[in-house]
Amino acid sequence: MFDEYLARIRAHRNNIHRYRRLQRTTLSDLERRFVERRLSEEQAALEALTSRTFPVALTMPRGSIGQSNVEAAP
């Protein structure tokens, strides 16, 4: 089952990359709206699938190692 989720995640990511490449081309208004709608749908589907597949979000707390809390000297 996990392998199926990973395959679906990979398919959504590939589709998102494909639609982003298409956005950089010359498109009619109708085509551009279609691509933007499909891109939005793919991103929503990917987000929903990843939140179900990986329900734990790992975030770095503020001020942790790797973040600079010191202002640069002039």
N, C-alpha and C positions, 0 to 999 in steps of 0.2 A: 504494500500500500504506500509506503514512504517513497519508493522508487517512482510510483505513478505521480505523486505530488511533485517530486523533483522534475520529472519530465514535463508536467504541465507548467511549472514555474519557468523552466527553460523555454518552452514554446511561447509563453506570454512575453518573456524578455526578448526573444528573437523578433516577435511581432512588433514590440515597442521600438526596437532598433530599426526595423524596416520602415515603420511609419515616420520615424524621425528623419531617416534618409530621404524619404519621399517629400517631407516638408521643405527640404533644402533645394528641391527641384522647382521648375516652372510648372505651376498647376493652375487650372481654371478655378474660379470661385467655388463652384460646385465640388470639384475634386478636393480642394483645400478643406472645405467644411466636412466632407466625408472622412478625410484622413484625420482631421482634428477630433472628430467624434469617435472614430475607431481607436485612436491613440488614448483618448480619455477612458473609453471602455476597457481597453487592455490594461491600462494602469490601475483602474479600480479592481479588475479581476485579479491582477497580480497582488495587489495589496491585501485583498480579502483572502486569497489563497495562502500567502505567506503568514498572515496573522493566525490562520488556522493551523498551518503546518509548524510554525515556530512561535508558539504563544508567549514565550518569554522574551522580553526586549531587554537587551543589555545596554545600558547607557552609562556614560561617565559622569560622576557627580561634578558639580561646579567646583572649580579650584583644585581639581585632581592633577596628578602628574601628567605632563604633556600639554597642559594649558598654561599659558603665561599670564600671571597676575601682576607682573611688574611692567610698568610703563617704560617705554624706550626713552633713554636719555637723549636730550636734544643735541 
